[in-house]
C-alpha cells in the first residue's frame, strides 16, 4: 500500500495512492506506534457529479462525512500528483464542495452551517443550552456542516480545564445519535477565537478545519463575532469567513510530509 502524507497545522492525513482499505486495515495503518500513523486516510473515488469523489476514513475505521483539513490536503494532492485543476469540485457523502489551491494555501467552500437538530443530527435544538457533563454544567451549541459538531464557549483558560474528559463524554452523548465532534472555545475579540479540538473517532487533534467552521458559525450565531474570524488552535490558525446566510469559507496552509508505504 502506498500513501502520501500531508498535514494541516499538525492534523495529518494519508492520501491513499495504491492498495485497498477495510475498517480494520485503516485502524492498523493509522496506529502511531505500529502503523504509519495519521489522523485519518483520504481515499479517492470516481464521481459522475464532480471532478472527483472522496472517502474520508477516521483512524478508528469509521467514515467521516466531511473534513475541512482533509479536503484541503486532498485538493493539494490532486494538483501536485494527479494533475488536477487548482479549482476543483469534490463529492463527499454529504454533498459537493469546491476547493481552490494556491501553492501551500488552500481554500474550501464548506457550505452552510445549520442549527436545525434534524440536520446535525441532535435530539433537540441546542443553542447555548446548559447540559451536565460529568460534574460540570456546560453551555452547548450544536452545529451541522454535513457532519455533526458541538461547540462549548468558555470564559476560562482552556488548558486549565478537563476539556479532554468533557470531549470524550460529549462525543458519545445520547444527544447526538451519530456521535459528535467537540470544540472548546474562548472568544478573544470580535475576530479571534482560541480553541481546543476533540474529534469524533480521532480524539484530541492539533487543529481541525470543519471544527474551526463550526466554532466560527456558532460565534456569529451567538453574536460574539462577525465576518472573517481567525481560529487559533495548538497547531496554528485557520481563517473562516461566515456569510449572512451562514455560508462558510475556510482558508489555511497545507504542508507535504512525504511518501510512505506498508505491506498491502
Residue pairs with C-beta under 8 A, 6 or more apart in sequence:
1 16
1 18
1 19
1 20
1 29
1 261
1 262
1 263
1 264
2 16
2 17
2 18
2 19
2 259
2 260
2 261
3 14
3 15
3 16
3 17
3 29
3 36
3 41
3 259
3 260
3 261
4 14
4 15
4 17
4 77
4 81
4 256
4 257
4 258
4 259
4 260
5 12
5 13
5 14
5 15
5 36
5 38
5 256
5 257
5 258
5 259
5 260
6 12
6 13
6 15
6 73
6 76
6 77
6 254
6 255
6 256
6 257
7 13
7 73
7 254
7 255
7 257
8 68
8 69
8 72
8 73
8 207
8 209
8 235
8 252
8 253
8 254
8 255
9 69
9 206
9 207
9 233
9 235
9 236
9 237
9 238
9 252
9 253
10 205
10 206
10 207
10 234
10 235
10 236
11 39
11 69
11 205
11 206
11 207
11 208
11 209
11 235
12 37
12 38
12 39
12 257
13 38
13 39
13 40
13 41
13 42
13 67
13 69
13 70
13 73
13 74
14 29
14 30
14 36
14 38
14 40
14 41
14 42
14 260
15 41
15 42
15 44
15 73
15 74
15 77
16 41
16 42
16 43
16 44
17 81
18 264
19 264
20 264
21 29
21 41
21 43
21 57
22 61
23 61
23 62
24 61
26 41
26 57
26 58
26 59
26 61
27 59
27 60
27 61
28 34
28 35
29 35
29 36
29 38
29 41
29 262
30 36
30 37
30 38
30 39
30 40
30 41
30 57
30 59
31 37
31 59
35 262
36 260
36 262
38 59
39 59
39 199
39 202
39 205
40 56
40 57
40 58
40 59
40 64
40 67
40 70
40 202
41 56
41 57
42 54
42 55
42 56
42 57
42 70
42 73
42 74
42 77
43 54
43 55
43 56
43 57
44 52
44 53
44 54
44 74
44 82
45 52
45 53
45 54
45 55
45 91
46 52
46 53
47 53
47 90
47 91
49 91
49 96
50 88
50 89
50 90
50 91
50 96
51 84
51 85
51 88
51 89
51 90
52 78
52 84
52 88
52 89
52 90
52 91
53 90
53 91
53 92
54 70
54 71
54 74
54 90
54 91
54 92
55 63
55 93
56 63
56 64
56 65
56 66
56 67
56 70
56 92
57 63
57 64
58 64
58 199
58 200
58 201
58 202
59 201
59 202
60 201
60 202
62 200
62 201
63 93
64 70
64 147
64 200
64 201
65 92
65 93
65 94
65 146
65 147
66 92
66 93
66 94
66 97
66 110
66 145
66 146
66 147
66 210
67 147
67 208
67 209
67 210
68 108
68 110
68 208
68 209
68 210
68 211
68 212
68 213
68 238
68 250
69 207
69 208
69 209
69 210
69 252
70 209
71 90
71 92
71 97
71 99
71 106
71 108
71 209
72 99
72 106
72 108
72 209
72 250
72 252
72 254
73 106
73 254
74 90
74 99
75 84
75 88
75 90
75 99
75 100
75 101
75 106
75 108
76 101
76 104
76 106
76 254
76 256
78 84
78 88
78 101
79 85
79 86
79 88
79 101
80 256
86 100
86 101
86 102
87 98
87 99
87 100
87 101
88 98
88 99
88 101
89 96
89 97
89 98
89 99
90 96
90 97
90 98
90 99
92 146
93 146
94 111
94 146
94 147
95 111
95 146
97 108
97 109
97 110
97 111
98 108
98 109
99 106
99 107
99 108
99 109
100 106
100 107
100 108
104 253
104 254
104 255
105 251
105 252
105 253
105 254
106 251
106 252
106 253
106 254
107 249
107 250
107 251
108 209
108 249
108 250
108 251
109 247
109 248
109 249
110 145
110 209
110 210
110 213
110 248
110 249
110 250
111 145
111 146
111 247
111 248
112 245
112 246
112 247
112 248
113 143
113 144
113 145
113 213
113 214
113 217
113 218
113 221
113 242
113 246
113 248
114 120
114 143
114 144
114 145
114 246
115 125
115 127
115 141
115 142
115 143
115 144
115 221
116 125
116 144
117 123
117 124
117 125
117 126
117 142
119 144
120 142
120 143
120 144
120 148
120 149
120 176
120 180
121 144
121 148
121 176
121 177
121 178
122 142
122 148
122 175
122 176
122 177
122 180
123 174
123 175
123 176
123 177
124 175
125 142
126 140
126 141
126 142
126 150
126 175
127 141
127 142
127 221
127 222
128 139
128 140
128 141
128 153
128 222
129 139
129 140
129 141
130 137
130 138
130 139
130 140
131 137
131 138
131 140
131 173
131 175
132 138
133 166
133 169
133 170
133 173
134 162
134 165
134 166
134 169
136 166
138 152
138 154
138 166
138 170
139 152
139 153
140 150
140 151
140 152
140 170
140 175
141 150
141 151
141 152
141 153
141 218
141 221
141 222
142 148
142 149
142 150
142 151
142 175
142 176
142 180
143 149
143 150
143 151
143 214
143 217
143 218
145 210
145 213
145 214
145 217
145 248
147 181
147 200
147 210
148 176
148 178
148 179
148 180
148 181
148 200
149 180
149 181
149 182
149 183
149 210
149 211
149 214
150 170
150 173
150 176
150 180
150 181
150 182
150 183
151 183
151 185
151 214
151 215
151 218
152 166
152 170
152 182
152 183
152 184
152 185
153 185
153 186
153 187
153 218
153 219
153 222
153 224
154 161
154 184
154 185
154 186
155 186
156 186
157 186
158 184
158 185
158 186
158 194
158 195
158 196
159 196
161 184
163 184
163 196
163 198
164 198
164 203
164 204
166 182
166 184
166 198
167 182
167 184
167 198
167 203
167 204
168 198
168 203
170 176
170 180
170 182
170 198
171 179
171 180
171 181
171 182
171 198
171 200
172 179
173 180
179 200
179 201
180 200
181 197
181 198
181 199
181 200
181 208
181 210
181 211
181 214
182 197
182 198
182 199
182 200
183 195
183 196
183 197
183 198
183 208
183 211
183 214
183 215
184 195
184 196
184 198
185 193
185 194
185 195
185 196
185 215
185 218
185 219
185 231
186 193
186 194
186 195
187 193
187 219
187 224
187 225
188 194
188 232
190 224
190 225
190 226
191 225
191 226
191 227
191 228
191 229
191 230
192 229
192 230
192 232
193 215
193 216
193 219
193 224
193 225
193 229
193 230
193 231
193 232
194 232
194 233
195 211
195 212
195 215
195 231
195 232
195 233
196 204
196 233
196 234
197 204
197 205
197 206
197 207
197 208
197 211
197 233
198 204
198 205
199 205
199 208
199 211
205 235
206 233
206 234
206 235
206 236
207 233
207 234
207 235
207 236
207 238
208 233
209 238
209 250
209 252
210 250
212 231
212 233
212 238
212 240
212 250
213 240
213 248
213 250
215 229
215 231
215 240
216 225
216 229
216 231
216 240
216 242
216 248
217 240
217 242
217 246
217 248
219 225
219 229
220 226
220 229
220 242
220 246
221 246
225 242
226 242
227 241
227 242
228 239
228 240
228 241
228 242
229 239
229 240
229 241
229 242
230 237
230 238
230 239
231 237
231 238
231 239
231 240
236 252
236 253
237 252
238 250
238 251
238 252
239 250
239 251
239 252
240 248
240 249
240 250
240 251
241 248
241 249
241 251
242 248
243 249
